[in-house]
Structure formats: C-alpha cells, structure tokens
Amino acid sequence: MSFSLLGLATLSGVQPSNHAPLYLIANWWYAYCTLSIRFEKMSLGLDHNSSPREDLHKYGDAAVAAGKLSKEKLATLRRRQAAHENSVEGFPLLVAAGMCDAKCRCS
C-alpha cells in the first residue's frame, strides 16, 4: 500500500484515475454556458454588443419602467450575471489546480 501526497492510501501498483479533465470541462460548461444570461438578455431586448457587461446597469431600470420585465426579474438577472462573472474569474484557478494535480501525479 502506498500513500499519496495528501496521505491517502492507494493500492500498490495502481495509479489513481485523474478526473481533472472531466471537472474542467464540466466547470467550463457551467461557467460559460449555464450561468451566462446572454440569451435571456437577447430575448428581452437588453443585449447591446457595444458593452454587454454593463447592459443590466445601463438599461435594466429603463426596461423595468417600460414594462419589459419586473423588478424581481431584473434582480434575478443581476444575481445570475454576478454568479457568471465570479465563476469565469475563478476558472483559471481551477485550471491551475488541475494542472498542478496532473503534474504531481506524473512525478
């Protein structure tokens, strides 16, 4: 029985499987596709290609006043936009952790 860097026991001669690529693909899909509100903004007519990150702040209140969406829907869209930005900003850290994990397993 051998031990990993974290002190976890493994069967001798058996290399533990590397799930990092699967986690990276799943997290990329979640961060860039699932949490993205681009398609929802397009359907509401709030998507402006010149400054898409600031659409909700610039045009959200005007859309509520025009009756295109409710205040609750605008608040939900703003929360989803913040979650999308947070997950996109954290994605490089996840990639780096996966690469370090793969490097540690190879050496």
C-alpha positions in Angstrom: 0.0 0.0 0.0 1.4 3.4 -1.0 0.3 6.9 0.1 -0.4 10.0 -2.0 0.9 13.5 -1.2 -2.2 14.0 1.0 -1.6 10.9 2.9 -4.4 9.0 1.3 -3.8 5.3 0.9 -3.8 3.7 -2.6 -3.3 0.1 -3.7 0.3 -0.6 -4.5 0.9 -0.5 -8.2 -2.4 1.1 -9.0 -2.3 4.7 -10.3 -5.4 6.6 -9.2 -7.5 7.9 -12.0 -7.3 11.6 -13.0 -10.7 13.2 -13.1 -9.3 16.8 -13.6 -10.2 17.0 -17.4 -13.7 16.0 -16.7 -14.1 18.5 -13.9 -12.6 21.2 -16.1 -15.0 20.5 -19.0 -18.0 20.4 -16.6 -17.0 23.6 -14.9 -16.3 25.4 -18.2 -19.8 24.4 -19.4 -21.3 25.6 -16.1 -19.4 28.9 -16.0 -19.6 29.9 -19.7 -22.9 28.4 -20.8 -25.3 27.6 -17.9 -24.7 30.8 -15.9 -24.5 33.1 -18.9 -27.5 35.4 -19.3 -26.7 36.5 -22.8 -29.5 34.6 -24.5 -32.0 35.8 -21.9 -30.9 39.4 -22.4 -31.3 39.0 -26.1 -34.8 37.7 -25.8 -35.7 40.7 -23.6 -34.0 43.2 -25.9 -31.4 44.3 -23.4 -28.4 42.9 -25.2 -26.1 45.6 -26.6 -23.0 44.4 -28.3 -21.0 47.6 -27.5 -20.9 47.0 -23.8 -22.6 43.6 -22.9 -21.2 43.5 -19.3 -23.0 46.8 -18.4 -26.3 46.1 -20.1 -28.2 45.5 -16.9 -26.8 48.5 -15.2 -27.4 50.9 -18.1 -30.7 49.6 -19.5 -32.2 47.5 -16.8 -34.1 50.2 -14.9 -35.4 51.6 -18.2 -36.6 48.2 -19.2 -38.5 47.9 -15.8 -40.0 51.4 -16.4 -41.0 50.4 -19.9 -42.7 47.2 -18.6 -40.4 44.7 -20.4 -39.6 43.0 -17.1 -40.3 43.2 -13.4 -38.0 44.4 -10.7 -37.7 40.8 -9.4 -36.7 39.5 -12.8 -34.1 42.3 -13.1 -32.7 41.4 -9.6 -32.5 37.8 -10.6 -30.7 38.6 -13.8 -28.2 40.8 -11.9 -27.5 38.0 -9.4 -27.0 35.5 -12.3 -24.7 38.0 -14.0 -22.6 38.3 -10.8 -22.5 34.5 -10.4 -21.4 34.1 -14.1 -18.6 36.7 -13.6 -17.4 35.1 -10.4 -17.3 31.6 -11.9 -15.5 32.9 -15.0 -12.9 34.7 -12.8 -12.3 31.6 -10.7 -11.9 29.3 -13.7 -8.2 29.9 -14.2 -7.6 28.9 -10.6 -9.4 25.7 -11.2 -7.3 25.0 -14.4 -4.1 25.8 -12.4 -5.2 23.4 -9.7 -5.9 20.7 -12.2 -2.6 21.2 -13.9 -0.7 21.0 -10.6 -2.6 17.8 -9.7 -1.7 16.3 -13.0 2.0 17.3 -12.6 2.1 15.9 -9.0 0.7 12.6 -10.3 3.3 12.3 -13.0 6.3 12.9 -10.8 
